[in-house]
Amino acid sequence: MEGTDEQVNLGIDDLPVRDELRGKSPYGAPQLDVPVRLNTNENPYPLPEPLVERIAERVREAARDLNRYPDRDAVELRTQLARYLTDSTGYEVGPANVWAANGSNEVIQQLLQTFGGPGRTAIGFEPSYSMHGLIARGTGTGWISGPRNADFTIDLAAAERAIAENKPDVVFVTTPNNPTGNAVPPETVLALYEAAQAAKPSMVVVDEAYVEFSHGDSLLPLIEGRPHLVVSRTMSKAFGAAGLRLGYLAAHPAVVDAVQLVRLPYHLSAVTQATALAALEHTDTLLKYVEQLKAERDRLVSELRATGYEVVESDANFVQFGLFEDSHTAWQKILDQGVLVRDNGIPGWLRVSAGTPEENDAFLDAVRELKKEQST
Ligand SMILES: Cc1ncc(COP(=O)(O)O)c(C=O)c1O
């Protein structure tokens, strides 16, 4: 954004910002105005009209009380989130196990503010969700980039060694992983948990932002008897509500008590709580779109393979595909055909989110064209 002349001449580094922020750029996928946008793992389906009506109704009710601060503990919302988790996983949790915030990014931030911070470290196994490292930096937590195998599975022996050597305070495991799409087997998560307990003991955060799209089950039941295990979730993907900004976690009640030490008072607005509650009333309808997206994801995988691309097995609503000699040039060529995918900077690979059947057709046409060009 532009300022006055005097303002434009001043850059971030002219300000007394923290040393670790100097020379850095903010996180953000390009928001380009192109016909087909498949770059941010959003759900392509707008909310159904009856839900839009219900949101309007609940927000209207909430508006009558906007002179008051909202429920600071979001009890009704946490109760409904706990019900959703119990119904969808068969593992019973209650509101005391659940905490909600403005997107799972804020959940992660609160976890790092509570268990990380200056003088402490967190580890993730990369490539993975880059915000884990960025939020670590924002909270003054040291970041350790742990290893993965060439096929993007977690190299367990190397990961256990990294945990034993570095003794991190927080261990992130993203399953299904973003940007690669593969899920982490429960045995691996358990082994990492054991390694983290032997080393410190540390908190293990299982980021399940995409779990509803998985062929397998949620790892939520693993919190049983493991007070240092946290499962983080979001309504941005499966619920198709990225604009709502609602993330949540499930863990031992002591973890929920601990994050209250850092949360801002009244962090979840009454409007957010009302909207999320309306969406949760329509869980069954919203999750029907998940089934369609899973089918489209599987179609993307098989069509990409049939076209001669390599694809990482996906349990998410996106697919990582390659191999390109120069992935940025490939990204640009796909964009030139009106389709925006994601270049996460992983050499040779690009990521595409599953869209509507029509959007996916447009994407498949573009990558078939690219393949023809590459082989001539
Ligand atoms: C693995 C992972 N975790 C968390 C998030 C953040 O989601 P939210 O919209 O809930 O902040 C994302 C978003 O892309 C993600 O990919």
The ligand as a Gaussian input file, in Angstrom:
#p B3LYP/6-31G(d) Opt

LIG

0 1
 C       -1.303000     -27.330000       7.858000
 C       -2.055000     -26.078000       8.103000
 N       -2.316000     -25.698000       9.354000
 C       -2.984000     -24.573000       9.620000
 C       -3.435000     -23.760000       8.611000
 C       -4.096000     -22.464000       8.984000
 O       -5.427000     -22.507000       8.861000
 P       -6.390000     -21.386000       9.469000
 O       -7.110000     -20.842000       8.296000
 O       -7.261000     -22.147000      10.407000
 O       -5.556000     -20.374000      10.184000
 C       -3.219000     -24.097000       7.291000
 C       -3.703000     -23.224000       6.211000
 O       -3.426000     -23.333000       5.051000
 C       -2.497000     -25.285000       7.015000
 O       -2.203000     -25.643000       5.769000

